[in-house]
Amino acid sequence: MARTQKNKATAHHLGLLKARLAKLRRELITPKGGGGGGPGEGFDVAKTGDARIGFVGFPSVGKSTLLSNLAGVYSEVAAYEFTTLTTVPGVIRYKGAKIQLLDLPGIIEGAKDGKGRGRQVIAVARTCNLILIVLDVLKPLGHKKIIENELEGFGLRLNSKPPNIGFKKKDKGGINLTATCPQSELDAETVKSILAEYKIHNADVTLRSDATADDLIDVVEGNRVYIPCIYVLNKIDQISIEELDIIYKVPHCVPISAHHRWNFDDLLEKIWDYLKLVRIYTKPKGQLPDYTSPVVLPYSRTTVEDFCMKIHKNLIKEFKYALVWGLSVKHNPQKVGKDHTLEDEDVIQIVKK
């Protein structure tokens, strides 16, 4: 692929190669079922709290120090690389939400191919709601590229939305391509050849945005996870203020010093923004709302029904209506059904049958 020059005539050929590459990569990630090995030592940690954040980075950039100082959990810190060998969990409470932090072992170049237990590390990172990529300010920004490559090679997409492509397999009828806006890269021929690589010959494909071959491959593979990500630049106590001003302009980026605990509040604020959690306060009948322990929901699922399911699944069976105070309603209190969408910091009172 590197030797092929990119132009309209070769786009089709490149698309084919990309598809083949993605397919082979996937086979690497999920190896063919061999003999069942014994259970290895646990790498993944039970999910607790409302959200889960993984620290990813090279060895010795300060992930363990950051965890120790944020969560007060002791994760071993020493002056040699690969001090952390398994996942160390910690929990912080922020704005009423319990957030689980995972200190993962350092990953190195070639981690996605299984170097240095990189596969297991990235597999745990896939289950997080947010990834903090911890970088050392003094080391070059090339490291950021390497880590991104490792994660993307494993099917993680950082800070991006799922491509707006409809894809539906059929039994017969060939490939039916509809594009709602002009496409710069994909044409019917390329789409056909990419799908043929996956042995799909009958499908409906709808392109609702200007998509690339990679986007189409992501949709067909279907195992991509889209995770927000913050770059944490550690060890800022060793650079000058002028350099710090430049660093502040990088998007998705927070400079901190884990050792001196500088700028942690900024980091926590940014984490909160990226997690997009919604807090719902509960109010028993005839009492004041309980503002100390909110029920925390992910922003994709914030209906009254989801709220009931979070508390107990039997609650929805006895649900009659709910009274809601807050931003999501026109007048306070408002009587709503189970399909009403709640906003952050609403107060809810549920009336049972």
N, C-alpha and C positions, 0 to 999 in steps of 0.2 A: 504493500500500500504506500510505503514511503517513497518508492521509486516511481509511482504513477503520477503523472502531472494531472492536476485537477482542472478539467474543463467540461463543457456540456457533453462532449462525445464520450468521455470516460466516466461520467457520473454514474451511469448504469452499472458499469463494471465495479466501481468502488462500492456501490450499494450492496452488490452481491457479496463482495469480500467482507464488508462490515457485518452482514447477516451471518456469514459463515463463521467469522471470528466470534460473534456473540454466542453462537450456538456451541462452539467448542469451549468457550469460557464457561458456559453454564455447565457443561459436562464435567469441567474441572471442579467447579464449586460443589456439585452434587455427584460424588463419585458413584459408579455403578455398585449395587449392593454386593459387598463382598461377604466373607464369613463374619458372623456377628462377633465383634470383639467384646471383651469384658467392659464393664462400665469404667470409663476414665474418671479421673478426679474431677469433681464438678467445677465448671467454669462459669456457668450461668448462675445468677442469684435469683431467688424468688422475688417477684415484683411486689413491692409494697408502696403505700403512699399514692398520691394522685398523679404523679408524673415521674419520669425516670430520665436521668441525664447521665450520659457517659463521657468520660474524659478520654480523648484520644490524642496521642502525640508520640514523638520519638522518646526513647529512653532518656532520662535525666533532663526533662524540661521543667519539672516541678509539679507534676500531676498529684503526687502523693502529698506534697507540702500543701497544695491548694485544698485537697480534701481534708487534711488534718485541721487546717485553719478555718475552713468553712463549716465543717460538720462536727469538729471536735472528736473525730474518731482517729485512733492512731493507726496510720498506715506507714509501714516501715520506710524510713528515709535514710539513704546513705550516699556516699560520694562515688558509687560505681553504678554502671548501667544495669538495667534489668533487676532492680531491687525488688520491685513488685512482680510476683510470679503468677498470682491468681487475682481474680476480681475482689476488690475490697469495697464493701458497701458502706454508705453512711446516709443519714437522713437529716435534712434541715427543715425547719418550719419557717415559712415565709408568707406573710399576709394570710395566715390561717390555713395554707395548703401544706401538706407534707410532701416534700420532694426528695426522691431517692437519688443519691449521687453514687456513681460507680467509678472507682478508680481502676482503670484497665491497665494491663501491662503495656509497656511501650511497643509500638509496631515499627518495623524497619522496612526498607525498600524490599519488595518481593513478598510482603506479608500475605497478599491475596493468593499467592501460589503456595502458601503454607509455611513460609520461613518464620522461624521464631514463634511458633504457635499463632501466627498471625490470623489464620482462619478462624480459630475459636474466638479471638479477640474481636474480630470484625463481626462475627456472628452475634456476639453479645451487643455490640454497638447497633446492630440492625433493630434490636428490640427497644431501643430508647426513643423517647419523644423528642429529645434535643441532644445534639452532640456538641461538646465543647472541644474544639481542636486547640490544644495547648501548644504554643510555639515559644521558642526562646528568642528574645529580641536580638540577641547578639549573633545568632546563627542566620544564615541567608534565607530569603523568602522562598528559595527553591524548595525548602522543606514543606512549605504549604502545598506546593504543586504535587510533591511526591505522595503526601498523605491523601490528598484529594484523589489522585490516580488510584491509590490502593483501595479507597472506599468505593470509587465509582466502578472499579473492576469487579467489585463484589456485589454490585446491584444496588448501592445506595446512591441517591441523588440528593445533593445538598442544596438547600435554599432554592429549590425550584418547584414549580407546580407540575402535577402530572400533565402530559401533553394532551391537548383537547382533540383526541382522535377516537372516533367510535369504531369498535371492531367487533364483529359478530360472525362466528363460524356458521356455515350452513351445510346441508347435505348435498345440495346440487345447485346448479345455476351459475357456476363460474365466479370470477371476482368482479364485484360491482363497486366501482370507485366513484364517490361523489365528493367534490371539493367545494366548499362554500366561499372560499376566497382564493385568489391566484397563488399558485405554488411555484416557488423558485427552484426547488430541488427535485421533488417527487413528481413523476408522471406515471401513467397507467402501467407502462412497461416496467419501470423500476419496482413499483409496488408488487407487480405480479412476480417478478423474479425473486424479491426478498421473501415473499410468502411461499414461493415454490421451494425455497431453501428449507423452510420449516415443514414441507410437504402439506401445505394448505392450498387447496385449489378452488375451494368454494367459500367465499366470505363476503360480507358487506363491510367496506371501509369508508368511513366518513371523516374527511379532514376539515376541521373547523377553524384551523389556524395554519399559518405558513409553517409546515412541519419539515423536519429533516429526516434523513434515513434512520438516524439513531433514535429519534422519537418513535418512529414506527416500530423499530425493533424492540424498544422498551415496552410498547403496548402489547406486542405479540408475545414477548417473553412472559409478561404479566407478573414477574416476581420482583419488581423494583419497589423499593420503599423510598418515599419522599420525606426527608427529615430536615427540619430547620437546623442551622448550625451557626455557632458563634466562634470566631477566632479569638482566643485569649492569648495576648502577648505577655509573657511572664518575664520577670527579672528586669523591670524598668528602673530599678534603683541603680542600674549600672550604665544608664545613658543620660545624655544631656536633655535639657528642657526643649531645645530647638528640635531635636530628633523626635521628642514626644509629640510635638505639635503636628509633625508630618504624619506620624502613626495614627493620630486621631482621625485623619481624613480617610483612612481605609474603611470601606463599608463592612458591616457585620463584624466589627472588630472592637475589642475592649483591652486596653493595656492595664495590667495589674502588677503588683508585686506580691507573690504568695507568701514570701518569707516575712515581709514587713506589714502584711495585711493592708496594702494601699489599694484604694479604689474598689473595694469589695462591694460597697453599696451600689455603685454604678453597674457592676457585673450582675448583681442580683436583680436589679431593676430591668436590665436587658434580658436576662433569663426569663423574667416574668412576662415581658413583652412577647418574646418568641414562643413561649409555651401556650399563650393565649388561653389560659384557664378561666373558667367562669365560676364565680363564687355565688352560691345561693344560700341565704340565711333562712332558717326555719322559725316559724312563730306558732307556739301552741295557742289554742283558743283562750282568749281572755288574759294573755300574758304578753310581756314585752318580747320582741324578737331576740333571739340568742345570737349576738354578734361575735361570740368568741370562737365557735366552731362551725364554720360554714360547710356546706356540702359542695365539693368541688367537681365540676364536670369539664370534660374536654370541649373545645369550642365547636367541634363538628356535631356533637350530640347534646343539645341543650333544651330539648322540649320537656314539658312537664312529665311526660311518660318516662323519659330517660332519668329524670330526677327520682321518680318513684322506683324505678328499677335499681337505681344506685342504693337506695335505702333498703328495700326488700321487694322481692318480686311478687309477693302476695298483696302488696299495697295497691297495685294497679287493678286488682280484681275488685277491691272494695271501694275504689275511687269514684266519688260522685262529681265533685268539681273542686277547683282550687281558687283561693283568693290571692291575688298577687299585688304587691306594692312595688313600684320601681320604674325603671326606664322603659320596660318592654310593654307597658300598658298605657292606655290613653287617660284613664282616671283612676285614682287610688281609693279604696282597693277595687280591683276589677275581677269579676267572676270569669274564669277561663276553663276550657276543657283540656284534655290531655295532649292536644296537638300544638298548644301555644308555645312559642319559642321564648326562652328566658334570656335576660341580659345579665351582665356582671353586676353583682351586689343587689339583686332583687330579693325581696322578702316574700316568702310563700307560706300559705296556710292551707293544708289539705283537709277537705271535708269528706268523710267517708259516708257510704250508704247507711 
